[in-house]
Every structure is written in structure tokens, then in C-alpha cells.
Amino acid sequence: MNFYAPFCIPFIVGAAAMFAVLLWKWAKWFFGLPREERLRLLRGLPTRRALGGVWEVVRESLLHFRIFRVNPLLGYMHMSLAFGWFLLIAVGWIETVAYLGLRWVPLQGHVFFKYFATGLEHKPVFDFMMDLLLLFVLSGVALAWGKRLCSRAMGLRRTTKHVAGDRIALSALWFIFPARLAAESLTCALYGGGGFLTGSLGAWLAAHLDAGMLLRAEGTAWWFYSSVLGIFFVALPFSRYMHIFTEIPLIILRRCGLRATEKEQTADRFQTDACSRCGICIDPCQLQSVLGIDDVQSVYFLRDRRYGRLRLQTADNCLMCGRCAERCPVGIDLNTLRLNSRDTMRNIPDEKRYGYLDGVDRSSGEGKVGYFAGCMTLLTPRVLLAMERIFRAAGEEVWWADREGGVCCGRPLKLSGETDSARRMMQCNTELFRRHGITTLVTSCPICLRVFREDYDLRGIEVLHHSEYLLRLLRAGRLRVERSGERFTYHDPCELGRGSGIYDEPRALIEAVGELIEPAETREHALCCGSSVANTAIADGQQLQIARSVAGQLEATGAGTIVTACPLCKKAIARGARCEVQDLAEVVAGRLR
């Protein structure tokens, strides 16, 4: 059987171009990895952990479970296009084997099999299955058209603004499956066969068009189908649809332990190109929903970085609160990529600006428990006084690391992109902690907590947020509190909740002294206070706008007191709130027996 016709040329050329570019990109990224990273990947591939990534590929790249959690209709749209097309290819190959046996068939023979198989006896089961799968994919195409017309019906307030390459690929994709339906139905009209979809449409066409018109229409339809496939394949590596062939290796890379770091590296391209620009990250962004800033969200940051047109203004204008990362269906490490972009774009030499740090020690007191207040707690003295009262009530001997002043934890500097300078601060503090022999380090600041746990080498020292430490004292009977009917609502700080996974301890403490009422958006979906140290681009008035919107949601619970567990969040929310705002330590200290 001859598996060639002139109309196959656009498809063949497009497929060859796509695979050539893909192989070039993958090879460039892989060999751009440091040697130790390449070896780690190669050693990790045959392990059970990497093989477990196959199910993650099926679950997220084909079935799109994470998108289903955002909106079932949106999830179905993505699944029908991805999984449906995959099944069309897989079942199509099985159909070819069923008709022709185990023989070599060129790629176009599988793709355009209905055209080449007109002289063979039809197998109704495959006609039915292929028509059912085609209808499945077409339903996704219809929803994609609808999403562009009315995104809110799909659970999105806004869709992504696309670049020219995306529009070309998207337009071609929208026409691939309607073109396939038309081409196969016209072939059925001329030669019979087909299932409930192509066969029925073919019979209707045969009843309304003469043989000459059908023949001309069939040729045009197959040419159009091949052409839109070819256009899509050529555009794919340079468009949002590169994610189809990048998300899968990204999953395996993560499974093998390769992740983004505070310095840009070649492996980051697997993340930037894995973004499908679905737009799910746009709605959670408070810069967009509160301030109307709509060109700095993660989808646009990744797009601009991928195409080499990223501006520092875009990289800087982000709260880095993690709300978008929580929703990202691909699991891209958005904050780390933004951080290492800031580092690369600023490229500020250290120039011994922090030489004064050597030998700084203004600590006081003695004890195996150390308390690091941090800059924001020192600027929120009621929190510091509350912790002093709690330590005294628990009979705890405390070494105060910075009550009289000291060195910043380094995270604000790191978030600005000055990672090398931040390391100087981290080294200074690490030496200070080691010198005083503490075994437990407590901090009231989630910003400090996160950098201590993620960036410091503090082996042998337990690092606790004050919410964890206070709950431990309470459960050990070292603190006793009075419970009343007072009603509280709790705001999850970004760095404490999404950043460090601490959600339950603050709630347990609040419920020990009164009634807790949850706001509309809570835990991993909690709002950012707006005064993030990661964003120096927005003005003070804009920070206040965000704070008021957050305070409004918290006050809507009817609680008498807003509680948070971050000194920065306390100061920010208090600016926009009408009711009292307290830190968790103040709540506990004020209700000690």
C-alpha cells in the first residue's frame, strides 16, 4: 500500500522541523547543565522515584488533575485536548496494526490512515472508537473557543494576552480537529464506512453533493488538514505549546532532584518553557485584582524571560506571596525563577559593602533557647514585649540574639536579588548562633524563619516559629491560658503558610483562648498583606489599597480581633483595619493565667 500523497507534504515538513528544533533545544539545555547535575540526572533516571514520575506525567500532563481542582470545566477542556489527542494517536496506531499487521508504516500513514485505507474492509469497532475520541477532542475545542469569548464561565476572570507565535499556533490548533472531521467525512461520503460521526456526516454530504464536488472538496479538506497540522508543528517550539514537550522532562528532572536555584542555570529553561500560559496564575494575583496591574504576573514574567525581553521592572513588581505558585498546574518554581532573574539583572558586586559585619555581637542573656526577633519584630515592640512575658511565665532562660540590635537575617536582601551580599549576613548570623551554643532558635518573623530553615546551615539547632514554640509550651503545661467567648479571625502570613507549611499551630493557640472564625480565603489561599519585602516597585498608597482589601475580608467574618503571626503583616493590616489587630504572641500573653 502506498502511503504517500502530495497533500502529506505540509505535515511531513512541519513534523520534521518540530522534532529537529525539539532535539536541538533539549540537547542544548542538557549539555548546558553543570557536569554534576548531568550525572545526578543520569543516576536518577533508573530509580523508583524517577519511574514514579510516569504517573505524575499521566495525572498532570494528560489528565490535568490540578486544573480540575481550579475549575472542573476548565480541567475537562485541557484534558479533552491533551488526553483525547493522545488517545487518537494511540488508538490510531492500534487501528493501523489491526488492518495491516505488524509492518512498518510511515508517520503520515498513521495520521491520514482513513484516506489511505479506503480499499480495505472496514472494522466498525475502530470506526466507532475513533469517532468517539474525535468527538471528545472536538468538545474541548468548542470549550476553548468559548473560553476566549467568556472566560468567567470557565472559572477565569481574565485570559492570557498572547504573542504572535501563540496566536498562530492557537489558530492552527483550533482548526486541526474540525479539519480532520471534514476530511474524514468527505472520504466516507465517497467510499463509505465511518462511524456514527464521520459516517453519518459523510452520508449527509453524499445525499446533497454530486461525486465531482465531493472529490474536489475531499482533496481540499485533506490539504487543509495537513497544512494546519504543519503550521502548528512549525510554530509549536516557539509558542506556548512548547509546554507539551517540556513539562514531561521537567517532571523527571524534579524527581531526580534538579531544581531552580538562586542563580540562573540552563535547567531553568525546562521551567520557563513548560508554562502553558493557561492564565490560571492571573486571578490570584492581588496586584491585578486590587491594583489593576496586569502585565507583571507570572505568566508574563515567564513569557518575557523565555523570549529574552524581561525587564527589571517586571521582575521586581511581584509580592512573591506564592498565591500564583499554589495554583500553577505545572508546579513551576515561580518565586525562585523570579529571584534568580533579579540577581542576574542587578549583578551588583559585593565590593566589601558589608565588611562591618565581622565581629558584630550585641546579644544578651544566656540559655539553650535563642530568640531572634528580626528587623520587623524590633519595629513592632508589642510583639517583643509579649514574647518577653511568655518566656518569663514559662521560666525559660533565653539568649537574646538581637534585642539590642544586630544583623538582618538576609532574606530581604536575597529577595531583592542581592544573593551574594545576603550570604554575608547569613554567615555572620550562623557564626553568632554557633558561638553561643544554642540548641533551639525561636523567631516571631516568618521571613526569618524561612531563611533560617532553607538557606542557613544550622544542623544541630532546631528552628521554630513562635507559634510552634508557644503551642509546645502550652501542651507541656508550662503555659496556662484563660479561654473566653471572644471571637478571633486569623490571617495566614505568606511566608509562614504557603512558604513554610505552618497552618495548624496558630489556629490551635487561638482556639485555646477563644473562638476562631475563618475568612473567605484562608490557609494556602490566604491573601497577602501587601507590604511584602519582596516588592519595592509599588508605592506606599498601593500597599495600603491591598491592606484595606485584606482587612475588609477579615472584618467580614464579624470577629472582634484580627490575629496574624507576622510582625510585618500586623503592621500592614492594622493600617487598613477598623478593628484591633494583634500578633499571636500578644493574644497568648494577654490571656496568661
MOGI-V144292 format. One record per residue. N is the residue number from 1. RES is the residue in three letters. SS is DSSP state (@ for helix, = for strand, . for the rest). PSI is psi as a letter, one per 30 degrees, with the letter a starting at -180 (none if undefined). NEAR is the number of other ideal C-beta (glycine too) atoms within 12 Angstrom. Layout:
BEGIN
n=<N/N>
res=<RES/RES>
ss=<SS/SS>
psi=<PSI/PSI>
near=<NEAR/NEAR>
END
This chain:
BEGIN
n=<1/2/3/4/5/6/7/8/9/10/11/12/13/14/15/16/17/18/19/20/21/22/23/24/25/26/27/28/29/30/31/32/33/34/35/36/37/38/39/40/41/42/43/44/45/46/47/48/49/50/51/52/53/54/55/56/57/58/59/60/61/62/63/64/65/66/67/68/69/70/71/72/73/74/75/76/77/78/79/80/81/82/83/84/85/86/87/88/89/90/91/92/93/94/95/96/97/98/99/100/101/102/103/104/105/106/107/108/109/110/111/112/113/114/115/116/117/118/119/120/121/122/123/124/125/126/127/128/129/130/131/132/133/134/135/136/137/138/139/140/141/142/143/144/145/146/147/148/149/150/151/152/153/154/155/156/157/158/159/160/161/162/163/164/165/166/167/168/169/170/171/172/173/174/175/176/177/178/179/180/181/182/183/184/185/186/187/188/189/190/191/192/193/194/195/196/197/198/199/200/201/202/203/204/205/206/207/208/209/210/211/212/213/214/215/216/217/218/219/220/221/222/223/224/225/226/227/228/229/230/231/232/233/234/235/236/237/238/239/240/241/242/243/244/245/246/247/248/249/250/251/252/253/254/255/256/257/258/259/260/261/262/263/264/265/266/267/268/269/270/271/272/273/274/275/276/277/278/279/280/281/282/283/284/285/286/287/288/289/290/291/292/293/294/295/296/297/298/299/300/301/302/303/304/305/306/307/308/309/310/311/312/313/314/315/316/317/318/319/320/321/322/323/324/325/326/327/328/329/330/331/332/333/334/335/336/337/338/339/340/341/342/343/344/345/346/347/348/349/350/351/352/353/354/355/356/357/358/359/360/361/362/363/364/365/366/367/368/369/370/371/372/373/374/375/376/377/378/379/380/381/382/383/384/385/386/387/388/389/390/391/392/393/394/395/396/397/398/399/400/401/402/403/404/405/406/407/408/409/410/411/412/413/414/415/416/417/418/419/420/421/422/423/424/425/426/427/428/429/430/431/432/433/434/435/436/437/438/439/440/441/442/443/444/445/446/447/448/449/450/451/452/453/454/455/456/457/458/459/460/461/462/463/464/465/466/467/468/469/470/471/472/473/474/475/476/477/478/479/480/481/482/483/484/485/486/487/488/489/490/491/492/493/494/495/496/497/498/499/500/501/502/503/504/505/506/507/508/509/510/511/512/513/514/515/516/517/518/519/520/521/522/523/524/525/526/527/528/529/530/531/532/533/534/535/536/537/538/539/540/541/542/543/544/545/546/547/548/549/550/551/552/553/554/555/556/557/558/559/560/561/562/563/564/565/566/567/568/569/570/571/572/573/574/575/576/577/578/579/580/581/582/583/584/585/586/587/588/589/590/591/592/593>
res=<MET/ASN/PHE/TYR/ALA/PRO/PHE/CYS/ILE/PRO/PHE/ILE/VAL/GLY/ALA/ALA/ALA/MET/PHE/ALA/VAL/LEU/LEU/TRP/LYS/TRP/ALA/LYS/TRP/PHE/PHE/GLY/LEU/PRO/ARG/GLU/GLU/ARG/LEU/ARG/LEU/LEU/ARG/GLY/LEU/PRO/THR/ARG/ARG/ALA/LEU/GLY/GLY/VAL/TRP/GLU/VAL/VAL/ARG/GLU/SER/LEU/LEU/HIS/PHE/ARG/ILE/PHE/ARG/VAL/ASN/PRO/LEU/LEU/GLY/TYR/MET/HIS/MET/SER/LEU/ALA/PHE/GLY/TRP/PHE/LEU/LEU/ILE/ALA/VAL/GLY/TRP/ILE/GLU/THR/VAL/ALA/TYR/LEU/GLY/LEU/ARG/TRP/VAL/PRO/LEU/GLN/GLY/HIS/VAL/PHE/PHE/LYS/TYR/PHE/ALA/THR/GLY/LEU/GLU/HIS/LYS/PRO/VAL/PHE/ASP/PHE/MET/MET/ASP/LEU/LEU/LEU/LEU/PHE/VAL/LEU/SER/GLY/VAL/ALA/LEU/ALA/TRP/GLY/LYS/ARG/LEU/CYS/SER/ARG/ALA/MET/GLY/LEU/ARG/ARG/THR/THR/LYS/HIS/VAL/ALA/GLY/ASP/ARG/ILE/ALA/LEU/SER/ALA/LEU/TRP/PHE/ILE/PHE/PRO/ALA/ARG/LEU/ALA/ALA/GLU/SER/LEU/THR/CYS/ALA/LEU/TYR/GLY/GLY/GLY/GLY/PHE/LEU/THR/GLY/SER/LEU/GLY/ALA/TRP/LEU/ALA/ALA/HIS/LEU/ASP/ALA/GLY/MET/LEU/LEU/ARG/ALA/GLU/GLY/THR/ALA/TRP/TRP/PHE/TYR/SER/SER/VAL/LEU/GLY/ILE/PHE/PHE/VAL/ALA/LEU/PRO/PHE/SER/ARG/TYR/MET/HIS/ILE/PHE/THR/GLU/ILE/PRO/LEU/ILE/ILE/LEU/ARG/ARG/CYS/GLY/LEU/ARG/ALA/THR/GLU/LYS/GLU/GLN/THR/ALA/ASP/ARG/PHE/GLN/THR/ASP/ALA/CYS/SER/ARG/CYS/GLY/ILE/CYS/ILE/ASP/PRO/CYS/GLN/LEU/GLN/SER/VAL/LEU/GLY/ILE/ASP/ASP/VAL/GLN/SER/VAL/TYR/PHE/LEU/ARG/ASP/ARG/ARG/TYR/GLY/ARG/LEU/ARG/LEU/GLN/THR/ALA/ASP/ASN/CYS/LEU/MET/CYS/GLY/ARG/CYS/ALA/GLU/ARG/CYS/PRO/VAL/GLY/ILE/ASP/LEU/ASN/THR/LEU/ARG/LEU/ASN/SER/ARG/ASP/THR/MET/ARG/ASN/ILE/PRO/ASP/GLU/LYS/ARG/TYR/GLY/TYR/LEU/ASP/GLY/VAL/ASP/ARG/SER/SER/GLY/GLU/GLY/LYS/VAL/GLY/TYR/PHE/ALA/GLY/CYS/MET/THR/LEU/LEU/THR/PRO/ARG/VAL/LEU/LEU/ALA/MET/GLU/ARG/ILE/PHE/ARG/ALA/ALA/GLY/GLU/GLU/VAL/TRP/TRP/ALA/ASP/ARG/GLU/GLY/GLY/VAL/CYS/CYS/GLY/ARG/PRO/LEU/LYS/LEU/SER/GLY/GLU/THR/ASP/SER/ALA/ARG/ARG/MET/MET/GLN/CYS/ASN/THR/GLU/LEU/PHE/ARG/ARG/HIS/GLY/ILE/THR/THR/LEU/VAL/THR/SER/CYS/PRO/ILE/CYS/LEU/ARG/VAL/PHE/ARG/GLU/ASP/TYR/ASP/LEU/ARG/GLY/ILE/GLU/VAL/LEU/HIS/HIS/SER/GLU/TYR/LEU/LEU/ARG/LEU/LEU/ARG/ALA/GLY/ARG/LEU/ARG/VAL/GLU/ARG/SER/GLY/GLU/ARG/PHE/THR/TYR/HIS/ASP/PRO/CYS/GLU/LEU/GLY/ARG/GLY/SER/GLY/ILE/TYR/ASP/GLU/PRO/ARG/ALA/LEU/ILE/GLU/ALA/VAL/GLY/GLU/LEU/ILE/GLU/PRO/ALA/GLU/THR/ARG/GLU/HIS/ALA/LEU/CYS/CYS/GLY/SER/SER/VAL/ALA/ASN/THR/ALA/ILE/ALA/ASP/GLY/GLN/GLN/LEU/GLN/ILE/ALA/ARG/SER/VAL/ALA/GLY/GLN/LEU/GLU/ALA/THR/GLY/ALA/GLY/THR/ILE/VAL/THR/ALA/CYS/PRO/LEU/CYS/LYS/LYS/ALA/ILE/ALA/ARG/GLY/ALA/ARG/CYS/GLU/VAL/GLN/ASP/LEU/ALA/GLU/VAL/VAL/ALA/GLY/ARG/LEU/ARG>
ss=<./././././@/@/@/@/@/@/@/@/@/@/@/@/@/@/@/@/@/@/@/@/@/@/@/@/@/@/./././@/@/@/@/@/@/@/@/@/@/@/././@/@/@/@/./@/@/@/@/@/@/@/@/@/@/././@/@/@/@/@/@/./@/@/@/@/@/@/@/@/@/@/@/@/@/@/@/@/@/@/@/@/@/@/@/@/@/@/@/@/@/././././././@/@/@/@/@/./@/@/@/@/./././././././@/@/@/@/@/@/@/@/@/@/@/@/@/@/@/@/@/@/@/@/@/@/@/@/@/@/./@/@/@/@/./././././././././@/@/@/@/@/@/@/@/@/@/@/@/@/@/@/@/@/@/@/@/@/@/@/@/@/@/@/@/././././././@/@/@/@/@/@/@/@/@/@/@/././@/@/@/@/@/@/@/@/@/@/@/@/@/@/@/@/@/@/@/@/@/@/@/@/@/@/./././@/@/@/@/@/@/./@/@/@/@/@/@/@/@/@/././././././././././././@/@/@/@/@/./././././././@/@/@/@/././@/@/@/@/././././././././@/@/@/@/@/@/@/@/@/./././././@/@/@/@/@/././././././@/@/@/@/@/././././././@/@/@/@/@/@/@/@/@/@/@/@/@/././././././././@/@/@/././././././=/././././=/=/=/=/././@/@/@/@/././@/@/@/@/@/@/@/@/@/@/@/@/@/@/./././=/=/=/././././././././././@/@/@/@/@/./././@/@/@/@/@/@/@/@/@/@/@/@/@/@/@/@/@/././././=/=/=/=/././@/@/@/@/@/@/@/@/@/./././././././=/=/=/=/@/@/@/@/@/@/@/@/@/@/./././././=/./././././=/=/=/=/=/././././././././././././@/@/@/@/@/@/@/@/@/@/./=/=/=/./././././@/@/@/././././././././././././././@/@/@/@/@/@/@/@/@/@/@/@/@/@/@/@/./././././=/=/=/=/././@/@/@/@/@/@/@/@/@/@/./././=/=/=/=/@/@/@/@/@/@/././=/.>
psi=<k/k/h/k/l/e/f/f/e/e/e/e/e/e/e/e/e/e/e/e/e/e/e/e/e/e/e/e/e/e/f/f/k/l/e/e/e/e/e/e/e/e/f/f/e/g/l/e/e/e/f/f/f/e/e/e/e/e/e/e/f/e/f/h/e/e/e/e/f/e/k/e/e/e/e/e/e/e/e/e/e/e/e/e/e/e/e/e/e/e/e/e/e/e/e/e/e/e/e/f/a/i/l/k/k/l/e/f/e/e/e/h/e/e/e/f/g/f/f/l/k/k/j/e/e/e/e/e/e/e/e/e/e/e/e/e/e/e/e/e/e/e/e/e/e/e/e/e/e/i/f/e/f/g/g/k/e/k/l/k/k/l/l/e/e/e/e/e/e/e/e/e/e/f/f/e/e/e/e/e/e/e/e/e/e/e/e/e/e/e/f/a/a/l/a/f/d/e/e/e/e/e/e/e/e/e/f/f/k/l/e/e/e/e/e/e/e/e/e/e/e/e/e/e/e/e/e/e/e/e/e/e/e/e/f/e/f/g/a/f/f/f/f/e/g/e/e/e/f/e/e/e/e/e/f/g/g/j/l/k/a/f/k/k/l/e/f/f/f/f/e/e/f/f/k/f/h/f/g/f/f/e/e/f/j/f/e/e/e/e/f/g/j/g/g/f/l/e/e/e/e/e/e/e/e/e/g/g/g/k/k/e/e/e/e/e/i/k/f/h/f/g/e/e/e/e/f/j/f/f/h/k/i/e/e/e/e/e/e/f/e/e/e/e/e/e/h/j/k/e/g/h/f/g/f/f/f/k/g/k/j/g/l/l/l/l/l/f/k/k/k/j/e/l/e/e/e/f/f/i/f/e/e/e/e/e/e/e/e/e/e/e/e/f/h/k/k/k/j/j/e/g/e/g/l/a/k/l/f/f/e/e/e/e/f/f/f/i/e/e/e/e/e/e/e/e/e/e/e/e/e/e/e/e/e/g/h/l/f/k/j/k/k/f/j/f/e/e/e/e/e/e/e/e/f/l/j/h/k/f/k/k/k/k/l/f/e/e/e/e/e/e/e/e/f/f/g/f/k/k/l/k/k/a/g/k/k/l/l/k/k/j/k/e/f/e/d/e/e/f/g/j/e/e/e/e/e/e/e/e/f/f/f/a/k/k/k/k/l/e/j/l/b/f/g/l/l/k/f/f/h/k/f/f/j/g/e/l/l/e/e/e/e/e/e/e/e/e/e/e/e/e/e/e/f/f/f/g/l/f/k/k/k/l/h/k/e/e/e/e/e/e/e/f/f/f/l/f/l/k/k/l/l/e/e/e/e/e/e/f/g/k/none>
near=<20/14/23/19/27/16/29/31/20/30/41/28/22/32/28/21/24/31/20/18/24/27/16/15/27/28/17/18/31/25/16/19/27/17/12/13/27/23/16/23/31/19/16/23/22/13/17/13/21/26/17/18/28/19/18/28/30/21/25/34/36/29/26/37/24/29/37/23/21/30/28/17/27/35/30/30/36/41/32/34/40/37/31/33/32/25/27/36/23/19/30/31/23/22/34/33/20/23/29/22/11/11/13/13/25/22/27/32/29/31/37/38/39/44/39/29/33/26/16/22/14/26/23/18/16/31/35/23/25/43/33/23/34/41/28/29/37/32/23/35/32/24/31/33/24/22/31/24/13/17/26/16/18/32/30/29/20/28/31/32/21/24/22/15/25/32/22/25/35/32/25/33/33/27/28/39/36/29/35/41/36/33/43/42/40/39/39/36/33/32/28/22/33/36/30/20/31/41/30/23/31/36/24/18/30/27/12/13/21/14/15/11/17/28/20/16/26/34/23/19/36/37/27/27/39/37/28/33/39/32/34/37/37/30/30/36/31/27/36/40/38/39/38/32/27/36/39/29/34/40/32/33/40/30/28/30/21/35/25/34/26/34/23/28/27/27/39/38/33/42/43/43/40/40/45/41/39/45/41/43/42/34/34/37/42/42/40/31/27/30/29/16/27/23/25/35/41/48/44/40/43/45/34/30/33/34/23/11/16/28/19/26/22/28/37/30/35/46/48/44/47/41/39/45/36/33/34/38/37/41/32/45/32/42/40/34/41/46/37/33/41/40/33/25/24/23/18/20/10/18/11/12/16/24/13/12/27/15/12/24/23/18/29/20/23/15/24/21/36/41/44/48/42/44/30/38/44/33/21/32/21/27/38/34/22/33/42/27/23/41/34/19/25/28/15/29/18/33/31/34/43/37/26/15/18/31/35/37/47/38/42/32/36/39/41/33/32/31/33/27/32/36/27/28/38/32/24/31/41/31/23/33/39/21/17/29/18/33/21/31/44/42/51/55/50/51/44/51/42/37/39/38/29/28/30/33/19/30/13/16/29/23/38/33/47/50/43/33/40/42/30/25/34/30/17/14/13/21/30/19/31/17/20/18/11/26/25/40/41/45/52/46/48/47/45/46/39/33/37/33/23/36/28/21/33/45/31/24/40/43/26/31/34/28/23/29/27/28/30/19/30/24/26/25/27/39/41/48/50/39/39/42/41/38/38/27/25/29/16/16/15/26/33/25/27/39/39/27/31/46/34/24/33/42/27/20/26/17/32/24/37/43/47/52/54/51/45/44/52/42/33/42/47/33/25/32/33/18/24/26/39/41/49/51/47/39/44/44/33/27/31/25/15>
END
